[in-house]
Every structure is written in structure tokens, then in C-alpha cells.
Amino acid sequence: MAGRRAGAGAGARALLALLALRALGAAAHPQCLDFRPPFRPPQPLRFCAQYSAFGCCAPEHDSALARRFAALAARVDAAVWAECAGYALDLLCQECSPYAAHLYDAEDPSTPLRTVPGLCEDYCLDMWQTCRGLFRHLSPDRELWALEGNRAKFCHYLSLDDEDYCFPRLLVNENLNSNLGRVVADAKGCLQLCLEEVANGLRNPVAMVHARDGTHRFFVAEQVGLVWAYLPDRSRLEKPFLNISRAVLTSPWEGDERGFLGLAFHPGFRHNGKLYVYYSVGDDDFREWIRISEFRVSEDDVNTVDHGSERIILEIEEPASNHNGGQLLFGDDGYLYIFTGDGGMAGDPFGKFGNAQNKSALLGKVLRIDVNRNERGPLYRIPPDNPFVGDPAARPEVYALGVRNMWRCSFDRGDPATDAGRGRLFCGDVGQNKFEEVDLVERGRNYGWRAREGFECYDRKLCANASLDDVLPIFAYPHKLGKSVTGGYVYRGCEYPNLNGLYIFGDFMSGRLMSLRENLGTSQWRYSEICMGRGQTCQFPGLINNYYPHIISFAEDEAGELYFMSTGMPSATAAHGVVYKMIDPSRRAPPGKCQIQPAQVKVRSRLIHFVPKEKFIRTTESNRRPTARTPTKAPRRSHPTAARPAPTPRATRRPGRRRGGRRRGRPGTDDPEPSDGAVRLVRPAGLSPGRGRVEVFAGGRWGTVCDDAWDIKAAAVVCRQLGFAYAVRAAKRAEFGEGRTLPILLDDVRCAGGERNLLQCAHAGLGSHNCDHQEDAGVVCSREDPDL
């Protein structure tokens, strides 16, 4: 029997390793016990070696499981251990499975974990014959112990409602193991990603930038002329970082292209405090122009601009109110890049060949200027290697020409390991009647407008001119897919390795999210649409699978993670804008690899803590893009705009069968209300399960617990409720964050240690307290004896 059992366990583990490497289309929901996607460990695991390629265990967790295995061996009779060691190894290592959250029935962080993974009936019946006594050492669950003498009830208790995920059947489940660890595409080839809400209530958020100063703050600009500073924890300073709304020319008209359009921090901002803005201005004679100005940060407050420090660097008259460009970027060369539109109207009608083909005009161009060391002398200089220096028929600021209205450009940071691709300049150029395009901008090149739109001729006579020497875009798409491109970024962040090298962009009108990936052998770019994940794909805590349709801009944070901004109503005065972070649910970086240490910032303004508002919507099909109503008014960038869409109705979940209170429901609209005394742990991202702020349910609401009298006995009650055998520590002073959005429900909690929940302990009375959220209590729990 022992030999057969050991062989079966080894065979199952070998089969899993083989299946994990396969790459067939599938729909599954890998998730770890910390409620996040699995990862590739930084080095091979020594104990649970079958999960070395992909799973949920870092080497530290693997070592902890090995110690638990050794402690079991020391406690169990040698003859029994000879029969049961293979089972113990199997069960312990399921914490490393890429489907650990399913095996432990813990997809929802507000519900307790199982103490033993869910078992398939045949496996359980086999194990019960000889090794049922092992569970007394593996689990503190006394209900399980009481069923030990009844094989049918015992195995029924250990089963899962979702039998696809029971162990060891999930090892050979084709749907679960094919394409594991790769970005999943649906049947139509649409890449399934998810989103995390980062900021909301914004009025047409046109830009989000960071200062490259080590603080990991991010700054979000609204079209009306305000810039808001956000701290790394996503709290916003109540006082605006910059407010030039009185000078900015814009209107409430849906789609007005004028306004505050761009923002860039000087590469030396940490030392010189300089930043640059791009905005529209006008006068009483209805003349309009764009302005690029320099500001300095306040000497008294690094979170506020000195508004009296403005110096106008450059102004360019605009012959029409549209096609205003708006991007500002600093390159690795230290120069400031300015992206202007062609002046507006339709077809660039200005002059013989239009502004874009006129080298003596600054409109319809990419400009490059030197704003370094400009305290004395000219406000900017011309870089000596600008392509048209010395050409009497050209403005020396011109770096590239032939652009219509480049809306959002970015420099590639380069591959994190090889630096390949670093410095490439990507731009989305909004089209006229037929095509939108993505360009790779290079020094001195002509990008074809108005001779060409996308790959096709627009002005046929000009297009036939052999001296044009224009560069074709790397990608163009017709207006049936979208009518106003919004350029994006090449992903080079740390958190989602599968996305490395993927250029992600979108369309303002259709709401499509799109991507391009370069074939390094052919230099061709492969297109894939991006969809919001279907089914359970995005069912992780804090993630959502929907967004507002008007994609205004994309952004990188200081660590290189990718974001985009969109709104449901494209008006400069409508506070419907949201910032979303892009998430790959298929694979993340190993825990600890992407930790940041933000430099401290002294905050003088009151902080407004972030409260997410968007919700996960349960769907069965990939959400290819948001649904918008019929266009009504002329928009920003000269295309029809859509009214704010009605909320997408939630799908109804089929009722699942439940067993004796052991089964916990998944999040959804029809989940039952928790019972009084239920607890959950809330913790900052990156912490392992078993630690966090304690929140208790009572009187129909969730609330926090004050740490007055909070001790290890109270922590033991919470840990036991959540399925952990040991309470390691009672945490105080809001160690795991403050639950400011919740009421304080319990104070002066005094437990003997044997109570079923905190409400059975002595306390000051439900809702009675003399504390604040700075005293929110927490716990650290463990399945492993901390004294071993």
C-alpha cells in the first residue's frame, strides 16, 4: 500500500509539471492564498519541487512547509508515517498550487480559509482507509475530527462544490492547466486583462505623470487647469498642486479640445524644482494660441507650485479651436519634446501644402528644445543636433514633421534586463476620415500628413510627390474600429512580466483597448485587442472588469506600472473621470521583487483618502469594450462623442449547493449577508494571508475593533474563526492600516480564548467606544506552530 501511494503521488506531481508547460487555449482562474495571481519562484523549490516552474510559493514559504512536514514526522507514529508521508506531502504542498485559493475555498478574502485542501472523493476514500488519523495533526478543525469514524460524511466534508478544482483531479484538468501562466486570449484572440481603480471624480483627466524624484507621488491634470498630487497610498492632497484654471481656455462643451493639455517634470526636478505645462489661452478678440510655460515648486511646500514663478517659454497661435496637440516629454537626452497639432479645421488647409508639411511653421510638428540652464539668457536653446539647424527654410525647433494631431506619446524605458528598445518614441496620431495610426518617431523624419492618412493617400497630388520621403506608421486601423487614437506606453514595469514589451494604447471614441507586440526577427508588429477578463478571470479582491468608454490618456508611474484615464462624459466640467491601473491576472512577479521605498514627503495639506467606487461585474463573455450611446455632440479631437453609458447590469449567479455551513459563497450580488460575529482580515497589498486589520460583522454592517485590552487571547478567537491553528501576535495601533470608512463596533474586548467569536467576549457594547481608527486592532495568524 505504501509503495503504491508513494508512486501515485510522484506520478501526479510529474504530470502537473508536464501540464504546466502546455500552451493550449483555456479559461481558468489561478489564484493564491494571498488572493493574487501565481508567479514563477525566483529559484527552484526544494520541498514542493513540482511548483518550481509556476505556483504560489516563494522559497521562504516552501521552507516553512518543509518544517511543518518534519514536525508532523516527529509527532506521528513511525509505522503510520511510512504509510502516510506521501499524503502529507501532497496536502501540504497544495498551498503552492496555482489554484490554492480554490483548493482552500478562499477566493473571497472576507471568508475563512479551509484548513485542508478540497479533496476528490476517490482520493479521500483511499486516504481514509489508512491515514485518516493524520488529519488530527494537519487540521485544528474539531468538526472534521468528529467525522473521522464515518467515511462517507468525512469525505463529503472535505469535498469541494466545484469539483473541477478538487485535488488531485485538477492536476489533469485540461481547462485548468493549458496556457497556465500566460496572458489568456479568448476565442477571438482578445487578451484578457483586469483593472484596479486608482482615482475617481476627475474632470477630464488629460495626463498623469510622476516627478522622477523617488517619492512615487503621481500628479493628475484636469482639462480645466488643475493638477492634483497623490501619495503612493493613493490619498489625494486637498490643496491642488497647480491651479491655473483662470488662465486656461476651455468650455463645458462636450469634446472641446482646448484646455490644460500636458505636463512634464524636468529630469532634475529633485534639485531644481522645475516643471513645464502646455495649455490653451485666448483673448477678447477671439484669438487663440497654445502656451508652454515653466513653473517652479514652492520653496515652502513640495506639494504645491509657486504660481508666481511662471515663465512663458513658447507660444504658438492657433488658427482654429481644434487639433491643439498637447504632449510634453523629456527624453533621455535631457531635451524637452513638444507635440503640436496641425492648426485644426479639416485637411490641414493652411498654405500650399498645409502646416504639417511646412518646415517654417511650428504646427503639425514634433519640436525639441533645450530648457536646461535657462536662468540667464534665452528661455530655451536649440539642441545642436536638431535636424534642420542651418536650414533657412525651416524652424530650428523642428525635430519631426508631417503630423496631424499626435495625442499622447511616450518614450520606451527599455527592457528591464537588456535595455533593448530604450528611447524609442511612440505616438498615436489622430486621423481625418478613414484611419488612425501609431508612429515610431525618429529625428528628421516626415510622417506624411496631409499627403497620407495611415497607409493610404489623402492628398493624392501631394502623395505622388517623390520628394515627400515620408515614413509609414507601424500600425493603422480603420474607423470601424475607432475614430480617435489615444497613444499609450510599452509596458516595462516589474509586477506583470508577461506584459513586458507590449505597447498598449486605446481609442477615445470606440473605447477599445489595443496592443502591439514587435516580432524581433521581422520588426513587424502584431495586433491584439485587449478585453476585460470574462468569468472569474478578474475575480480578485480590488479588481474590476469594466471602465468608462472615452479613453483620454495613458500613464506610467515611477516604477513603470501602466495606467489609463477615461470618462463617461467627455466634458471639461463633468467629474466622471477615473484612473485605472492595468493588471495581468495570469501571472505576477515573485513576492518582494517589486517593493518600492518611497522617499518621505512632508505633507502640509489635509489628505483625502481614496475610496474606490467602481464594481466588479460578473460576466460570462469577455467584455471587449464599453458600450456607449448614440453620438450626440462634436467632441474633442473633431469626432462625435457619446453620452455617458448606462451602468451595465450584473449577471445573475446560479445558486450553488451548500454543505453544512462549511461552504463559503463567492462575491456576487446574491451572496448572503454574513452572520453576526463573522470576521475578516484586511491588509495592505503584498502581505501574506493570516495577517491584517480585524473587521467584525454585527448589526448588519462591518466595522473595526479598537485595541484597548486587545491581547493574544482575543487574537486566538479571530484566528480560529478564520481557520488558522495558531495566533502569533495581537497587533495594535493600526499596524495594518486604518479602516476609516467603517464604524468602530467593538472596544475593550476581553476574551478567555475559547469563545466562538468576538461578540461572545466581554466588550464595551456594540458601537460604544472611546477611541479612533489610529487604534484599529489586527492579528497575525499561522497554520504552523510559531515555536517550532
ChimeraX attribute file (.defattr): number of C-alpha atoms within 10 A of each C-alpha:
attribute: neighborCount
match mode: 1-to-1
recipient: residues
	/A:1	10
	/A:2	15
	/A:3	10
	/A:4	9
	/A:5	17
	/A:6	17
	/A:7	13
	/A:8	14
	/A:9	16
	/A:10	14
	/A:11	11
	/A:12	17
	/A:13	19
	/A:14	14
	/A:15	14
	/A:16	20
	/A:17	18
	/A:18	14
	/A:19	19
	/A:20	21
	/A:21	15
	/A:22	14
	/A:23	13
	/A:24	13
	/A:25	18
	/A:26	17
	/A:27	22
	/A:28	20
	/A:29	22
	/A:30	27
	/A:31	28
	/A:32	28
	/A:33	28
	/A:34	22
	/A:35	22
	/A:36	22
	/A:37	26
	/A:38	29
	/A:39	26
	/A:40	21
	/A:41	19
	/A:42	15
	/A:43	10
	/A:44	17
	/A:45	20
	/A:46	13
	/A:47	19
	/A:48	25
	/A:49	15
	/A:50	23
	/A:51	27
	/A:52	23
	/A:53	17
	/A:54	21
	/A:55	29
	/A:56	30
	/A:57	29
	/A:58	21
	/A:59	17
	/A:60	10
	/A:61	17
	/A:62	24
	/A:63	16
	/A:64	13
	/A:65	22
	/A:66	18
	/A:67	16
	/A:68	20
	/A:69	18
	/A:70	12
	/A:71	15
	/A:72	17
	/A:73	18
	/A:74	11
	/A:75	10
	/A:76	16
	/A:77	10
	/A:78	12
	/A:79	8
	/A:80	15
	/A:81	19
	/A:82	15
	/A:83	18
	/A:84	23
	/A:85	21
	/A:86	18
	/A:87	18
	/A:88	19
	/A:89	18
	/A:90	18
	/A:91	18
	/A:92	19
	/A:93	22
	/A:94	24
	/A:95	24
	/A:96	27
	/A:97	26
	/A:98	30
	/A:99	26
	/A:100	26
	/A:101	29
	/A:102	25
	/A:103	30
	/A:104	23
	/A:105	27
	/A:106	23
	/A:107	30
	/A:108	20
	/A:109	20
	/A:110	19
	/A:111	22
	/A:112	25
	/A:113	24
	/A:114	22
	/A:115	20
	/A:116	21
	/A:117	25
	/A:118	28
	/A:119	24
	/A:120	21
	/A:121	21
	/A:122	12
	/A:123	15
	/A:124	22
	/A:125	17
	/A:126	12
	/A:127	18
	/A:128	20
	/A:129	10
	/A:130	14
	/A:131	17
	/A:132	18
	/A:133	16
	/A:134	19
	/A:135	17
	/A:136	13
	/A:137	13
	/A:138	19
	/A:139	17
	/A:140	18
	/A:141	17
	/A:142	10
	/A:143	10
	/A:144	18
	/A:145	15
	/A:146	10
	/A:147	15
	/A:148	18
	/A:149	11
	/A:150	11
	/A:151	15
	/A:152	14
	/A:153	13
	/A:154	21
	/A:155	23
	/A:156	19
	/A:157	18
	/A:158	20
	/A:159	22
	/A:160	25
	/A:161	17
	/A:162	13
	/A:163	15
	/A:164	18
	/A:165	25
	/A:166	23
	/A:167	22
	/A:168	23
	/A:169	16
	/A:170	19
	/A:171	22
	/A:172	17
	/A:173	14
	/A:174	16
	/A:175	15
	/A:176	22
	/A:177	26
	/A:178	20
	/A:179	22
	/A:180	27
	/A:181	25
	/A:182	15
	/A:183	17
	/A:184	23
	/A:185	21
	/A:186	17
	/A:187	12
	/A:188	9
	/A:189	14
	/A:190	23
	/A:191	22
	/A:192	25
	/A:193	23
	/A:194	25
	/A:195	24
	/A:196	24
	/A:197	21
	/A:198	20
	/A:199	21
	/A:200	21
	/A:201	14
	/A:202	23
	/A:203	24
	/A:204	29
	/A:205	31
	/A:206	29
	/A:207	26
	/A:208	25
	/A:209	20
	/A:210	22
	/A:211	22
	/A:212	18
	/A:213	17
	/A:214	16
	/A:215	18
	/A:216	22
	/A:217	24
	/A:218	21
	/A:219	23
	/A:220	23
	/A:221	27
	/A:222	25
	/A:223	30
	/A:224	28
	/A:225	24
	/A:226	19
	/A:227	25
	/A:228	21
	/A:229	24
	/A:230	25
	/A:231	19
	/A:232	15
	/A:233	12
	/A:234	17
	/A:235	18
	/A:236	22
	/A:237	20
	/A:238	15
	/A:239	17
	/A:240	17
	/A:241	23
	/A:242	20
	/A:243	19
	/A:244	13
	/A:245	16
	/A:246	10
	/A:247	15
	/A:248	23
	/A:249	22
	/A:250	23
	/A:251	16
	/A:252	12
	/A:253	15
	/A:254	21
	/A:255	23
	/A:256	21
	/A:257	25
	/A:258	27
	/A:259	25
	/A:260	31
	/A:261	27
	/A:262	26
	/A:263	25
	/A:264	23
	/A:265	24
	/A:266	22
	/A:267	22
	/A:268	15
	/A:269	15
	/A:270	15
	/A:271	9
	/A:272	11
	/A:273	20
	/A:274	19
	/A:275	20
	/A:276	22
	/A:277	23
	/A:278	26
	/A:279	27
	/A:280	27
	/A:281	22
	/A:282	16
	/A:283	9
	/A:284	6
	/A:285	6
	/A:286	7
	/A:287	13
	/A:288	19
	/A:289	20
	/A:290	25
	/A:291	19
	/A:292	20
	/A:293	18
	/A:294	20
	/A:295	20
	/A:296	21
	/A:297	20
	/A:298	16
	/A:299	11
	/A:300	10
	/A:301	15
	/A:302	17
	/A:303	25
	/A:304	22
	/A:305	23
	/A:306	18
	/A:307	14
	/A:308	9
	/A:309	14
	/A:310	15
	/A:311	13
	/A:312	14
	/A:313	15
	/A:314	13
	/A:315	16
	/A:316	16
	/A:317	16
	/A:318	21
	/A:319	15
	/A:320	15
	/A:321	20
	/A:322	22
	/A:323	28
	/A:324	31
	/A:325	33
	/A:326	30
	/A:327	25
	/A:328	26
	/A:329	23
	/A:330	19
	/A:331	17
	/A:332	12
	/A:333	10
	/A:334	15
	/A:335	20
	/A:336	23
	/A:337	21
	/A:338	23
	/A:339	29
	/A:340	27
	/A:341	29
	/A:342	35
	/A:343	28
	/A:344	24
	/A:345	14
	/A:346	15
	/A:347	17
	/A:348	22
	/A:349	14
	/A:350	16
	/A:351	9
	/A:352	9
	/A:353	15
	/A:354	20
	/A:355	27
	/A:356	31
	/A:357	27
	/A:358	20
	/A:359	23
	/A:360	16
	/A:361	19
	/A:362	26
	/A:363	31
	/A:364	33
	/A:365	30
	/A:366	28
	/A:367	23
	/A:368	25
	/A:369	22
	/A:370	19
	/A:371	20
	/A:372	15
	/A:373	11
	/A:374	11
	/A:375	9
	/A:376	6
	/A:377	8
	/A:378	10
	/A:379	17
	/A:380	17
	/A:381	17
	/A:382	16
	/A:383	18
	/A:384	12
	/A:385	10
	/A:386	18
	/A:387	17
	/A:388	19
	/A:389	16
	/A:390	11
	/A:391	11
	/A:392	10
	/A:393	11
	/A:394	16
	/A:395	17
	/A:396	24
	/A:397	26
	/A:398	27
	/A:399	27
	/A:400	24
	/A:401	29
	/A:402	28
	/A:403	31
	/A:404	32
	/A:405	30
	/A:406	30
	/A:407	26
	/A:408	30
	/A:409	28
	/A:410	24
	/A:411	21
	/A:412	21
	/A:413	21
	/A:414	18
	/A:415	16
	/A:416	14
	/A:417	6
	/A:418	8
	/A:419	12
	/A:420	13
	/A:421	14
	/A:422	14
	/A:423	15
	/A:424	16
	/A:425	19
	/A:426	23
	/A:427	27
	/A:428	28
	/A:429	30
	/A:430	31
	/A:431	29
	/A:432	23
	/A:433	14
	/A:434	16
	/A:435	23
	/A:436	26
	/A:437	24
	/A:438	25
	/A:439	22
	/A:440	19
	/A:441	21
	/A:442	15
	/A:443	15
	/A:444	14
	/A:445	17
	/A:446	21
	/A:447	30
	/A:448	27
	/A:449	31
	/A:450	27
	/A:451	25
	/A:452	23
	/A:453	27
	/A:454	27
	/A:455	17
	/A:456	15
	/A:457	16
	/A:458	19
	/A:459	15
	/A:460	12
	/A:461	9
	/A:462	18
	/A:463	20
	/A:464	12
	/A:465	10
	/A:466	8
	/A:467	8
	/A:468	15
	/A:469	12
	/A:470	17
	/A:471	17
	/A:472	19
	/A:473	20
	/A:474	18
	/A:475	18
	/A:476	21
	/A:477	17
	/A:478	14
	/A:479	17
	/A:480	9
	/A:481	14
	/A:482	18
	/A:483	25
	/A:484	30
	/A:485	34
	/A:486	31
	/A:487	29
	/A:488	29
	/A:489	28
	/A:490	28
	/A:491	25
	/A:492	24
	/A:493	21
	/A:494	19
	/A:495	21
	/A:496	23
	/A:497	20
	/A:498	17
	/A:499	21
	/A:500	17
	/A:501	22
	/A:502	19
	/A:503	21
	/A:504	25
	/A:505	26
	/A:506	26
	/A:507	24
	/A:508	27
	/A:509	26
	/A:510	23
	/A:511	27
	/A:512	23
	/A:513	25
	/A:514	19
	/A:515	21
	/A:516	20
	/A:517	18
	/A:518	15
	/A:519	10
	/A:520	8
	/A:521	6
	/A:522	7
	/A:523	10
	/A:524	13
	/A:525	15
	/A:526	13
	/A:527	16
	/A:528	18
	/A:529	20
	/A:530	25
	/A:531	25
	/A:532	25
	/A:533	31
	/A:534	23
	/A:535	18
	/A:536	15
	/A:537	26
	/A:538	26
	/A:539	25
	/A:540	23
	/A:541	16
	/A:542	15
	/A:543	21
	/A:544	24
	/A:545	25
	/A:546	22
	/A:547	25
	/A:548	24
	/A:549	27
	/A:550	29
	/A:551	31
	/A:552	27
	/A:553	26
	/A:554	27
	/A:555	27
	/A:556	22
	/A:557	20
	/A:558	20
	/A:559	17
	/A:560	16
	/A:561	18
	/A:562	21
	/A:563	24
	/A:564	28
	/A:565	28
	/A:566	27
	/A:567	27
	/A:568	23
	/A:569	23
	/A:570	30
	/A:571	25
	/A:572	28
	/A:573	18
	/A:574	16
	/A:575	18
	/A:576	20
	/A:577	27
	/A:578	25
	/A:579	27
	/A:580	25
	/A:581	20
	/A:582	19
	/A:583	23
	/A:584	23
	/A:585	27
	/A:586	28
	/A:587	26
	/A:588	21
	/A:589	18
	/A:590	21
	/A:591	19
	/A:592	10
	/A:593	10
	/A:594	15
	/A:595	11
	/A:596	13
	/A:597	10
	/A:598	14
	/A:599	11
	/A:600	9
	/A:601	14
	/A:602	9
	/A:603	12
	/A:604	14
	/A:605	14
	/A:606	11
	/A:607	15
	/A:608	13
	/A:609	16
	/A:610	16
	/A:611	13
	/A:612	13
	/A:613	11
	/A:614	17
	/A:615	15
	/A:616	20
	/A:617	21
	/A:618	23
	/A:619	19
	/A:620	11
	/A:621	13
	/A:622	22
	/A:623	20
	/A:624	19
	/A:625	18
	/A:626	19
	/A:627	18
	/A:628	19
	/A:629	11
	/A:630	11
	/A:631	13
	/A:632	11
	/A:633	15
	/A:634	15
	/A:635	21
	/A:636	24
	/A:637	28
	/A:638	22
	/A:639	19
	/A:640	17
	/A:641	25
	/A:642	24
	/A:643	17
	/A:644	17
	/A:645	15
	/A:646	10
	/A:647	9
	/A:648	10
	/A:649	9
	/A:650	13
	/A:651	12
	/A:652	11
	/A:653	14
	/A:654	7
	/A:655	9
	/A:656	11
	/A:657	9
	/A:658	12
	/A:659	13
	/A:660	6
	/A:661	6
	/A:662	13
	/A:663	19
	/A:664	21
	/A:665	18
	/A:666	19
	/A:667	19
	/A:668	14
	/A:669	12
	/A:670	12
	/A:671	12
	/A:672	11
	/A:673	9
	/A:674	17
	/A:675	12
	/A:676	16
	/A:677	18
	/A:678	21
	/A:679	26
	/A:680	23
	/A:681	23
	/A:682	21
	/A:683	21
	/A:684	12
	/A:685	10
	/A:686	13
	/A:687	14
	/A:688	16
	/A:689	18
	/A:690	25
	/A:691	23
	/A:692	23
	/A:693	25
	/A:694	24
	/A:695	27
	/A:696	25
	/A:697	20
	/A:698	19
	/A:699	12
	/A:700	10
	/A:701	13
	/A:702	19
	/A:703	21
	/A:704	29
	/A:705	28
	/A:706	26
	/A:707	24
	/A:708	20
	/A:709	13
	/A:710	22
	/A:711	20
	/A:712	19
	/A:713	19
	/A:714	23
	/A:715	26
	/A:716	27
	/A:717	24
	/A:718	30
	/A:719	27
	/A:720	22
	/A:721	21
	/A:722	21
	/A:723	21
	/A:724	24
	/A:725	20
	/A:726	20
	/A:727	25
	/A:728	21
	/A:729	17
	/A:730	19
	/A:731	23
	/A:732	19
	/A:733	17
	/A:734	20
	/A:735	16
	/A:736	21
	/A:737	18
	/A:738	19
	/A:739	22
	/A:740	14
	/A:741	12
	/A:742	13
	/A:743	16
	/A:744	25
	/A:745	23
	/A:746	26
	/A:747	26
	/A:748	20
	/A:749	22
	/A:750	18
	/A:751	23
	/A:752	13
	/A:753	18
	/A:754	13
	/A:755	17
	/A:756	14
	/A:757	21
	/A:758	25
	/A:759	19
	/A:760	15
	/A:761	17
	/A:762	14
	/A:763	19
	/A:764	14
	/A:765	13
	/A:766	13
	/A:767	16
	/A:768	13
	/A:769	17
	/A:770	11
	/A:771	15
	/A:772	18
	/A:773	20
	/A:774	16
	/A:775	22
	/A:776	29
	/A:777	29
	/A:778	31
	/A:779	26
	/A:780	23
	/A:781	26
	/A:782	18
	/A:783	19
	/A:784	18
	/A:785	14
	/A:786	10
	/A:787	5
	/A:788	8
